[in-house]
Amino acid sequence: MTIGEKMHQTLASLESAAANLKTFSLDTQDQTAKQMFASYSQQLEDICKGLRGRVNYIEQQEPQYKVLQPQQKQQ
């Protein structure tokens, strides 16, 4: 697995975790838990933005790390 693939996998995992936390926030009636889940979700979304920027930078500097989209791999 290349560094590009690892970074994309990490980014996808973090985005999934942020979405789960947001769902927990929406699903709970406990206001303290709701705020906690929303805060954690926002923190992960901020981390994702930073990592996405780093992934984009690396892919511009080192094109061999660019991860092709599944439909592009088939062609």
C-alpha positions as CSV (number, residue, x, y, z in Angstrom):
1,M,0.0,0.0,0.0
2,T,1.5,3.4,-1.0
3,I,1.6,6.4,1.2
4,G,-1.1,8.0,-0.9
5,E,-3.4,5.0,-0.4
6,K,-2.7,5.0,3.4
7,M,-3.4,8.8,3.6
8,H,-6.7,8.4,1.7
9,Q,-7.7,5.4,3.9
10,T,-6.9,7.4,7.0
11,L,-8.9,10.4,5.7
12,A,-11.9,8.1,4.9
13,S,-11.8,6.6,8.4
14,L,-11.7,10.0,10.1
15,E,-14.5,11.2,7.9
16,S,-16.6,8.1,8.8
17,A,-15.9,8.6,12.5
18,A,-16.9,12.3,12.3
19,A,-20.1,11.3,10.6
20,N,-20.8,8.7,13.3
21,L,-20.3,11.2,16.0
22,K,-22.6,13.7,14.3
23,T,-25.3,10.9,14.1
24,F,-24.8,10.2,17.8
25,S,-25.3,13.9,18.5
26,L,-28.5,14.0,16.5
27,D,-29.8,10.7,18.0
28,T,-29.4,11.4,21.7
29,Q,-31.7,13.4,23.9
30,D,-29.1,14.0,26.6
31,Q,-28.0,17.6,26.0
32,T,-24.5,17.1,27.6
33,A,-23.9,14.1,25.4
34,K,-25.3,15.9,22.3
35,Q,-22.8,18.8,22.8
36,M,-19.9,16.4,23.5
37,F,-20.6,14.4,20.3
38,A,-21.1,17.5,18.2
39,S,-17.8,19.0,19.6
40,Y,-15.9,15.8,18.8
41,S,-17.4,15.6,15.4
42,Q,-16.3,19.2,14.7
43,Q,-12.8,18.5,15.9
44,L,-12.5,15.5,13.6
45,E,-13.9,17.5,10.7
46,D,-11.2,20.2,11.3
47,I,-8.5,17.4,11.4
48,C,-9.9,16.1,8.1
49,K,-9.6,19.5,6.5
50,G,-6.0,19.7,7.5
51,L,-5.2,16.2,6.3
52,R,-7.1,16.7,3.1
53,G,-4.9,19.8,2.4
54,R,-1.8,17.8,3.1
55,V,-3.0,15.0,0.8
56,N,-3.6,17.5,-2.0
57,Y,-0.2,19.1,-1.4
58,I,1.6,15.7,-1.5
59,E,-0.3,14.7,-4.7
60,Q,0.7,17.9,-6.4
61,Q,4.4,17.6,-5.3
62,E,4.6,13.8,-5.8
63,P,2.2,12.7,-8.6
64,Q,3.1,9.0,-8.0
65,Y,1.2,9.2,-4.7
66,K,-2.0,10.3,-6.3
67,V,-4.7,7.7,-5.8
68,L,-6.8,7.0,-8.9
69,Q,-10.5,6.9,-8.6
70,P,-12.0,3.3,-9.1
71,Q,-13.5,4.2,-12.5
72,Q,-10.1,5.5,-13.7
73,K,-8.3,2.3,-12.7
74,Q,-10.6,0.2,-14.9
75,Q,-9.8,2.1,-18.1
